[in-house]
Amino acid sequence: MQAERVAEVIVRRDDGSEFRGSGYLVRTALVLTAEHAVRRAVGITVRFEADRRAEWTAEADVYWSDRTGDVALLTLREAPRRPAGRVRPARFGAVREVDAGLTCSALGFPLFKLRADADGRGRFREPSHALGEIALLADRRSRNLEFRVQQPGYDPDRRRSPWEGMSGAAVWAHGRIIGVVIEHHREEGLGTLTVSRADKWAERTDDEGKAALRRAGVVRRLRPVAPLWRNGRVVLGSVAGVLAVGAALWFATAPDPAPPLQLRILGTCTHVGQELTNKSHGFTPHGPYTDEVLAPDGQSQSRPQIEMKGMAKEDGSVGWHWTCSSDDLIGTYRVRVTDDTTHRSTGWVTFDVASLTPYACETSRRNGLWYAGISTTGDAVLGPGAIGPDVAEAQCLLQHLGFPLGTRGVDGAFGEYTRQAVVSLQQEGHLPVDGRMGKATWQLLRTRTPPGR
């Protein structure tokens, strides 16, 4: 493990919250982390060597992820800077289920390592170097690994795990990555972490997963980890041994294979009029592509408002989107996009449609405050991109005051019409104008009476 390749993964989620995770630069511009750490991400920043002379950051995208194994690969939008430069590929290994313990280590950024700056104006996370042992026969049912380490000296917040932020940290044994940290179960104590195994990821049979893992260096049959002195090939002094090592180094620094097409659907349909978008790359720039969508009943789905053909953008991404409709079936939809230039496809990816009952406004006044019967919040901070019942409550009351909301009306999605209505309300109420719902704007919205009432 090389400390300069350990990454702090900063994730901005679709609900406006921020999540911290850990990762490791396994190949040039390719970072290994946990899937749940980057789930629902709308933006990802990867930072190396924070507050050191060699510090550098890069924006990243999810290249591939697997919820079952809780593992993900991120691609950096720019190549690593010096001194990282072009990196030597990390090696992966399997573990044997035998009556023994395996000495391991991991480096990540957990919550209990949160520190205050010297001037007290900011906070940062120190890396935690976890050293311990894996009991190889534990957690066999789930096929995970139990990593026993020195427990934190204190528990900063009983509502959160002190290990929060360690998710995605690569776990090393005898020079090879054997998995990533994915969970901390409080009932097992503060000194036990759960690890997702690399040899379990390697069992994937779908082409997309195999191609992505192969690019990272995870192959179908991983060599079991063992001390160097037990590996006879390491001690070979013959010319053949030297040539083999040279050939291995040459192949290790060879250019990475062309990445497969990638497509990830952002969001879940919960309200009529909500629009789902995507994260994608690898398509022929400015080339044509074709969408295929299968409904939960297995039937091909096509609607007039959904373009089934399009042209890829200059960066190789596609403009696939889905506007949630009351006609949608409840359940899981499948999407596949084909690059019509190369005739390659992404493989099937999914998105879910939940209950799509439109919001109904039932406006009434209680104790001098107006309510629409959807939410009672008075301080929820809402802005463009927010969705849910709090947004629908604000929309009902804005509509009640006579502010237009466009053709979609009360859909629970904070769009441009909603922002403009909030701006108008703030102007009329002599509040600071920012187009966002905050405590002062909620107070004005709930106390203001419509004209003529």
KETI-391109 format. One line per 10 residues: number of its first residue (from 1); for each residue x negated, y, z negated of C-alpha. Coordinates in Angstrom, 3 decimals. Layout:
N
NUM> X/Y/Z ~ ...
END
This chain:
453
1> 0.000/0.000/0.000 ~ -1.256/3.458/0.979 ~ 0.144/6.278/-1.157 ~ 0.008/8.796/1.698 ~ 2.528/6.668/3.623 ~ 5.097/6.561/0.803 ~ 8.077/8.745/1.716 ~ 10.613/10.723/-0.269 ~ 13.885/10.376/1.683 ~ 16.241/13.357/1.245
11> 19.728/12.644/2.613 ~ 22.483/15.193/3.256 ~ 25.822/13.358/3.264 ~ 29.085/14.037/5.081 ~ 30.779/15.221/1.871 ~ 28.162/17.938/1.292 ~ 26.295/16.048/-1.446 ~ 22.579/15.191/-1.454 ~ 20.974/11.830/-2.236 ~ 17.323/10.988/-2.868
21> 15.723/7.716/-1.887 ~ 12.290/6.301/-1.148 ~ 10.680/4.744/1.912 ~ 7.445/3.662/3.556 ~ 5.898/4.538/6.927 ~ 5.514/1.026/8.389 ~ 4.572/2.130/11.904 ~ 3.991/5.345/13.767 ~ 7.162/7.443/13.274 ~ 9.073/4.455/11.774
31> 10.104/4.496/8.091 ~ 11.501/1.557/6.101 ~ 14.154/2.287/3.444 ~ 17.452/0.993/1.998 ~ 20.669/1.143/4.020 ~ 22.827/2.539/1.205 ~ 20.365/5.417/0.726 ~ 21.129/6.761/4.217 ~ 24.790/5.710/4.460 ~ 27.101/8.584/5.505
41> 24.084/10.743/6.327 ~ 24.541/13.812/8.491 ~ 20.925/14.887/8.058 ~ 17.762/13.170/6.804 ~ 14.453/14.780/5.809 ~ 11.417/12.593/5.098 ~ 8.628/14.091/2.996 ~ 5.119/12.760/2.443 ~ 2.448/13.857/-0.061 ~ 4.680/16.510/-1.678
51> 2.844/19.542/-3.119 ~ -0.504/18.147/-2.023 ~ -2.844/19.553/0.566 ~ -1.795/16.899/3.095 ~ 1.960/17.462/2.597 ~ 4.173/17.182/5.679 ~ 7.852/16.672/6.378 ~ 9.904/15.567/9.361 ~ 13.565/15.232/10.245 ~ 14.644/11.644/10.853
61> 17.487/9.600/12.337 ~ 18.746/6.129/11.481 ~ 17.172/3.833/14.080 ~ 18.787/0.631/12.770 ~ 20.534/-0.442/9.568 ~ 22.087/-3.547/8.057 ~ 24.543/-3.304/5.160 ~ 24.338/-7.024/4.339 ~ 20.607/-6.903/3.723 ~ 20.743/-3.243/2.534
71> 17.820/-2.302/4.768 ~ 17.345/0.488/7.299 ~ 14.720/1.848/9.669 ~ 14.383/5.582/10.340 ~ 12.699/7.194/13.335 ~ 10.916/10.498/12.804 ~ 11.674/13.225/15.291 ~ 7.987/14.133/15.385 ~ 4.815/12.059/15.128 ~ 3.023/11.883/11.746
81> 0.541/14.677/11.157 ~ -3.024/14.222/10.060 ~ -4.386/12.569/8.011 ~ -1.655/9.964/8.620 ~ -1.975/10.283/12.395 ~ -1.365/7.002/14.177 ~ -0.830/4.444/11.466 ~ -1.824/0.829/11.319 ~ 1.324/-1.344/11.188 ~ 2.293/-2.653/7.778
91> 2.467/-6.410/7.332 ~ 5.459/-8.306/5.966 ~ 5.595/-11.564/4.073 ~ 7.992/-14.208/2.784 ~ 8.243/-15.632/-0.731 ~ 8.532/-19.246/-1.809 ~ 11.233/-20.228/-4.308 ~ 9.017/-22.033/-6.826 ~ 8.633/-22.097/-10.600 ~ 6.186/-19.200/-10.768
101> 5.842/-15.439/-11.056 ~ 4.567/-13.144/-8.294 ~ 2.647/-9.972/-9.163 ~ 4.083/-7.021/-7.199 ~ 4.055/-3.234/-6.990 ~ 6.190/-0.424/-5.567 ~ 5.884/3.353/-5.320 ~ 8.978/5.569/-5.255 ~ 10.755/8.630/-6.651 ~ 13.228/7.694/-9.444
111> 15.378/10.086/-11.469 ~ 13.474/9.640/-14.720 ~ 10.381/11.154/-13.039 ~ 12.198/14.475/-12.508 ~ 9.993/17.328/-13.744 ~ 10.262/21.111/-14.071 ~ 7.860/23.466/-12.290 ~ 5.313/25.305/-14.415 ~ 7.349/28.512/-14.094 ~ 10.599/26.693/-14.867
121> 12.258/27.898/-11.680 ~ 12.449/24.603/-9.848 ~ 12.296/20.847/-10.247 ~ 10.515/18.035/-8.456 ~ 10.043/14.271/-8.695 ~ 6.735/12.663/-9.487 ~ 6.163/9.257/-7.855 ~ 6.528/6.218/-10.092 ~ 4.062/3.367/-9.547 ~ 6.016/0.311/-10.660
131> 3.809/-2.673/-11.496 ~ 5.340/-5.966/-12.534 ~ 6.295/-9.499/-11.670 ~ 8.993/-11.202/-9.654 ~ 10.492/-14.368/-11.111 ~ 10.834/-16.434/-7.952 ~ 13.765/-18.596/-9.055 ~ 15.977/-15.716/-10.274 ~ 18.904/-14.345/-8.217 ~ 18.901/-17.367/-5.868
141> 22.653/-17.160/-5.298 ~ 22.481/-13.688/-3.748 ~ 19.040/-14.462/-2.258 ~ 17.603/-11.278/-3.715 ~ 14.552/-10.900/-5.964 ~ 14.374/-9.877/-9.626 ~ 11.509/-7.389/-10.121 ~ 10.532/-6.937/-13.786 ~ 8.583/-3.744/-14.474 ~ 7.720/-1.517/-17.414
151> 10.975/0.190/-18.379 ~ 11.290/4.006/-18.416 ~ 10.476/5.700/-21.681 ~ 13.855/7.448/-21.757 ~ 17.265/7.346/-20.097 ~ 18.022/10.929/-18.908 ~ 21.705/10.394/-17.994 ~ 23.805/7.416/-19.116 ~ 26.190/8.031/-16.187 ~ 23.360/7.447/-13.709
161> 20.562/4.939/-13.471 ~ 17.110/6.271/-14.424 ~ 15.900/4.395/-11.330 ~ 18.188/6.362/-8.978 ~ 15.972/7.512/-6.093 ~ 13.805/4.374/-6.156 ~ 16.121/2.742/-3.601 ~ 14.230/1.965/-0.408 ~ 10.793/1.728/-2.021 ~ 8.742/-0.994/-0.362
171> 7.747/-3.852/-2.718 ~ 4.240/-5.227/-2.135 ~ 2.581/-8.529/-2.989 ~ -0.936/-9.515/-1.882 ~ -1.102/-6.847/0.848 ~ 2.303/-7.528/2.399 ~ 5.773/-6.000/2.075 ~ 8.188/-8.608/0.753 ~ 11.274/-6.372/0.443 ~ 12.720/-3.044/-0.690
181> 14.259/-1.939/-3.988 ~ 18.060/-1.744/-3.633 ~ 19.691/-1.812/-7.090 ~ 19.334/-1.453/-10.827 ~ 21.845/-3.374/-12.957 ~ 22.065/-1.760/-16.407 ~ 23.203/-5.000/-17.998 ~ 19.779/-6.468/-17.162 ~ 17.976/-3.685/-19.041 ~ 15.971/-0.674/-17.918
191> 13.009/-2.773/-16.806 ~ 14.624/-4.929/-14.092 ~ 15.145/-3.935/-10.437 ~ 16.819/-5.868/-7.625 ~ 14.903/-6.305/-4.362 ~ 16.236/-7.190/-0.905 ~ 13.977/-9.818/0.704 ~ 12.220/-9.268/4.035 ~ 12.475/-12.957/4.929 ~ 16.275/-12.675/4.610
201> 16.326/-9.773/7.109 ~ 14.300/-11.891/9.530 ~ 17.142/-14.423/9.765 ~ 19.303/-12.043/11.816 ~ 20.444/-13.549/15.092 ~ 21.866/-10.491/16.928 ~ 19.646/-9.022/19.639 ~ 19.784/-5.465/18.296 ~ 18.693/-6.482/14.817 ~ 15.934/-8.764/16.049
211> 14.537/-6.076/18.376 ~ 14.556/-3.401/15.675 ~ 12.934/-5.652/13.067 ~ 10.359/-6.885/15.564 ~ 9.352/-3.287/16.231 ~ 8.813/-2.811/12.479 ~ 6.761/-6.024/12.267 ~ 9.387/-8.358/10.770 ~ 9.420/-11.590/12.775 ~ 11.528/-14.719/12.462
221> 8.963/-16.742/10.544 ~ 7.053/-14.565/8.086 ~ 3.900/-15.901/6.500 ~ 4.360/-16.621/2.758 ~ 2.399/-14.167/0.615 ~ -0.673/-15.524/-1.139 ~ -3.963/-14.170/-2.573 ~ -6.662/-13.560/0.052 ~ -8.903/-16.246/-1.407 ~ -6.250/-18.854/-0.548
231> -6.152/-17.849/3.116 ~ -8.944/-19.708/4.915 ~ -8.795/-17.453/7.948 ~ -9.863/-14.467/5.870 ~ -13.171/-16.099/4.938 ~ -14.091/-17.336/8.388 ~ -17.476/-16.001/9.384 ~ -17.608/-17.501/12.824 ~ -17.650/-15.569/16.061 ~ -14.179/-16.908/16.789
241> -12.967/-15.423/13.511 ~ -14.472/-12.012/14.308 ~ -12.898/-12.048/17.783 ~ -9.528/-12.974/16.303 ~ -9.698/-10.055/13.857 ~ -10.691/-7.695/16.672 ~ -7.833/-8.888/18.836 ~ -5.384/-8.467/15.958 ~ -6.556/-4.879/15.408 ~ -6.239/-4.133/19.121
251> -2.676/-5.412/19.255 ~ -1.834/-3.603/16.014 ~ -2.720/-0.253/17.590 ~ -1.027/-0.970/20.930 ~ 1.901/1.318/21.785 ~ 5.234/0.365/20.253 ~ 7.748/-1.240/22.644 ~ 10.503/0.914/24.063 ~ 13.218/1.294/21.409 ~ 16.629/-0.310/22.057
261> 19.730/1.801/22.548 ~ 21.090/3.038/19.244 ~ 24.629/4.101/18.317 ~ 26.089/4.847/14.884 ~ 29.633/6.126/14.301 ~ 29.919/8.854/11.651 ~ 32.931/8.832/9.353 ~ 36.198/6.974/8.803 ~ 39.653/7.933/10.108 ~ 41.708/9.064/7.105
271> 43.844/11.864/8.559 ~ 45.565/12.634/11.829 ~ 43.468/14.984/13.950 ~ 40.153/14.085/12.304 ~ 37.333/13.694/14.826 ~ 34.621/11.052/14.466 ~ 31.259/11.702/16.135 ~ 28.105/9.633/16.580 ~ 24.329/9.469/16.186 ~ 22.618/7.897/19.186
281> 19.409/7.816/21.206 ~ 17.551/5.771/23.797 ~ 19.878/6.480/26.754 ~ 18.638/7.733/30.131 ~ 18.559/11.557/29.887 ~ 21.342/13.074/32.010 ~ 22.333/9.536/33.078 ~ 25.906/8.162/33.128 ~ 27.264/5.931/30.390 ~ 30.520/4.016/29.802
291> 32.372/3.432/26.511 ~ 34.280/0.338/25.480 ~ 36.557/0.396/22.424 ~ 38.351/-2.632/20.942 ~ 41.191/-2.143/18.450 ~ 41.561/-4.313/15.312 ~ 43.886/-6.637/17.283 ~ 41.119/-7.266/19.817 ~ 42.798/-5.315/22.593 ~ 40.911/-2.752/24.679
301> 41.758/0.745/23.509 ~ 41.969/3.714/25.863 ~ 43.690/7.034/25.277 ~ 43.962/10.135/27.492 ~ 42.168/12.333/24.951 ~ 39.186/9.939/24.760 ~ 36.638/10.183/27.569 ~ 35.465/6.644/28.395 ~ 32.679/7.895/30.665 ~ 30.136/10.653/30.235
311> 26.602/11.878/30.868 ~ 23.829/11.460/28.311 ~ 22.161/14.574/26.923 ~ 18.556/15.602/27.516 ~ 17.436/13.978/24.247 ~ 18.952/10.601/25.228 ~ 22.006/10.873/22.958 ~ 25.632/10.480/24.056 ~ 28.711/12.556/23.316 ~ 31.015/9.738/22.220
321> 33.793/10.914/19.882 ~ 37.146/9.692/18.588 ~ 40.106/11.833/17.555 ~ 42.130/10.003/14.890 ~ 45.765/9.551/15.906 ~ 48.934/8.315/14.243 ~ 48.988/5.701/17.027 ~ 45.756/4.103/15.759 ~ 45.979/0.671/14.151 ~ 44.801/0.332/10.551
331> 41.590/-1.696/10.413 ~ 38.150/-1.935/12.022 ~ 37.519/-0.767/15.588 ~ 34.517/-1.884/17.650 ~ 32.597/0.303/20.098 ~ 29.995/-0.546/22.720 ~ 28.293/1.978/25.018 ~ 26.506/0.948/28.225 ~ 23.761/2.957/29.925 ~ 24.919/2.767/33.536
341> 21.411/3.554/34.815 ~ 19.588/0.684/33.082 ~ 22.680/-1.495/32.477 ~ 21.654/-1.921/28.830 ~ 24.274/-1.869/26.062 ~ 24.161/-0.905/22.395 ~ 25.901/-4.000/21.120 ~ 29.119/-3.674/19.129 ~ 29.203/-1.105/16.309 ~ 32.221/-0.408/14.088
351> 34.281/2.325/12.521 ~ 37.331/2.048/10.254 ~ 40.817/3.542/10.405 ~ 42.475/3.949/7.007 ~ 45.955/5.308/6.228 ~ 46.802/8.112/8.651 ~ 50.016/9.453/7.117 ~ 50.121/13.223/7.830 ~ 50.042/15.524/4.824 ~ 53.411/16.961/3.761
361> 53.575/20.384/2.106 ~ 56.017/20.685/-0.816 ~ 55.319/24.226/-2.021 ~ 56.524/25.246/-5.480 ~ 55.554/27.707/-8.205 ~ 54.683/26.695/-11.770 ~ 53.430/28.982/-14.529 ~ 52.786/31.733/-12.029 ~ 50.699/29.533/-9.689 ~ 51.609/28.128/-6.266
371> 51.114/24.407/-5.545 ~ 51.694/22.393/-2.361 ~ 52.043/19.011/-4.087 ~ 48.808/17.512/-2.715 ~ 46.047/18.672/-5.085 ~ 45.880/20.705/-8.295 ~ 42.254/21.812/-7.947 ~ 41.307/25.360/-8.728 ~ 37.549/25.251/-8.199 ~ 36.734/22.730/-5.430
381> 34.098/24.245/-3.140 ~ 35.163/23.668/0.466 ~ 33.645/24.740/3.751 ~ 33.452/23.743/7.426 ~ 33.249/19.962/7.779 ~ 35.020/19.192/4.480 ~ 37.951/16.758/4.617 ~ 40.477/15.378/2.171 ~ 43.450/16.337/-0.017 ~ 41.817/19.481/-1.439
391> 41.492/20.831/2.096 ~ 45.119/19.916/2.876 ~ 46.277/21.714/-0.305 ~ 44.463/24.885/0.783 ~ 45.873/24.592/4.311 ~ 49.456/24.268/3.012 ~ 49.106/27.385/0.865 ~ 47.407/29.326/3.673 ~ 50.242/28.349/5.984 ~ 52.709/29.333/3.252
401> 51.161/32.828/3.278 ~ 51.592/33.042/7.046 ~ 48.052/32.371/8.225 ~ 47.937/30.334/11.499 ~ 46.163/26.971/11.454 ~ 46.239/26.069/15.158 ~ 47.990/23.145/16.814 ~ 46.717/20.554/14.302 ~ 48.267/22.323/11.337 ~ 47.720/20.663/7.961
411> 45.348/17.826/8.815 ~ 43.028/17.840/5.794 ~ 40.020/18.834/7.926 ~ 38.292/22.192/7.320 ~ 37.930/23.416/10.886 ~ 37.556/26.801/12.568 ~ 41.222/27.807/12.190 ~ 41.066/27.047/8.470 ~ 37.850/29.039/8.108 ~ 39.384/32.026/9.904
421> 42.456/31.864/7.640 ~ 40.219/31.829/4.538 ~ 38.258/34.820/5.886 ~ 41.525/36.756/6.398 ~ 42.690/35.874/2.871 ~ 39.382/37.032/1.368 ~ 39.511/40.290/3.306 ~ 43.064/41.019/2.158 ~ 42.171/40.153/-1.432 ~ 38.954/42.262/-1.383
431> 36.777/39.240/-2.170 ~ 33.275/38.577/-0.780 ~ 33.871/37.144/2.693 ~ 32.113/33.806/3.362 ~ 34.905/31.676/4.865 ~ 34.617/29.092/2.079 ~ 36.973/28.048/-0.696 ~ 35.584/28.708/-4.170 ~ 37.019/29.441/-7.605 ~ 37.877/33.098/-6.894
441> 39.465/32.263/-3.530 ~ 41.528/29.441/-5.072 ~ 42.774/31.851/-7.742 ~ 43.822/34.333/-5.077 ~ 45.452/31.617/-2.967 ~ 47.476/30.219/-5.886 ~ 48.647/33.573/-7.208 ~ 49.409/35.414/-3.968 ~ 53.082/35.553/-3.006 ~ 54.142/35.411/0.681
451> 55.487/38.679/2.138 ~ 59.212/39.087/1.596 ~ 59.376/36.702/-1.412
END
